[in-house]
Amino acid sequence: MEQHPIPQAITTYKFKLVGDMTLKQFLELAAGVVSAWVLFNSPANFLLKWTLGPFLAFFGFSLAFLPIEDRPLDQWIINFVKAIYSPTQFIYRPEVKKLDIFETIKKPLAAGPILIKQNQGRLRDYLESLPATSTSVFDQAEAKYLEHISNLFSALGNKIRPQTTTPSPTRPLKTSLKGVRVRTLSHPQMCLLPRATVYQAPAEAKVAAMPVIQKPITKPLTANAVKTTKPIDKIQTANAVKPQPITPPPLKPKTQTTNPIFATGVILPQRPERPNLIAGITLDQAGKIVTGVILEIRDNQGFPVRALKSNKLGQFFIATALPDGIYEISAEHQDHKFAIIRLEAKNEIIPPLKIQAVA
């Protein structure tokens, strides 16, 4: 058995009965040729013979050997006729259908005989029919304990409650007191007098005792005492401490502010192309690049609005523009000191700044 070089579809295989044609192709071609031959041999009009005859022969040939988009011509004709006579307009009419879960189903209960008493009687008969088992000591003790508990409940149920007698109210004794009038009340009355408020006297304020100044006892001065008082006064005035002038503490030197210096010859990768953008370079006293300089931009009131740091090339720049106003740019570095630059933004393009160390 020889193997096919190319696999073929077995389900769609068409048997070729007449040469290289299938039976369907042969019948379609034969129908076209026979209808053309019959038309030529008929006593029809000459013009009709030579117009319909070749058309019928070509139509049979096209049905057999001219498929369109891998479909035979007869299938195209059948689909065309079906499309013409089939409806082209559809009307959708929704039908409201309730779901089964929202429907209440009422099933009537089947009335049957009540077999509770009958079942109880059967259960009692079944239990009586069981053979008696020998009770153990534990079961006997349990039965006695349960019987004792049931007797307690029965004793509590038959207990007679004692009758409670309310004592009769005793009348107060009348005493004959002089100047006291007694009035009897037929029914109780509410006391509508306001509550008495206890008055507390304020604490007496203690007066601080003033210190008593004793007058010095003056003695009559003698002639010797008068003489000795004068040189003592001179010595005390000579040894008196002279007041020293108070010198105020020295004021800290303020950081000097300078006008901005623009770096015209420096080429920056990002030059300011919009107004009020600040960019520049940081240098030391010798004009060399200083990296890692912390820059702070403060407004006229002293509040910081931007903070940035110079990169490895000593360059710095901001991405967002500043509003118009006067600003101060301060720079800090552990090895260098910089002066504060006072800059005014006027909605103009600011050239790159050159911030150079002063110490």
Order of alpha helices (4+ residues) and beta strands (2+ residues): alpha-alpha-alpha-alpha-alpha-alpha-beta-beta-beta-beta-beta-beta-beta-beta
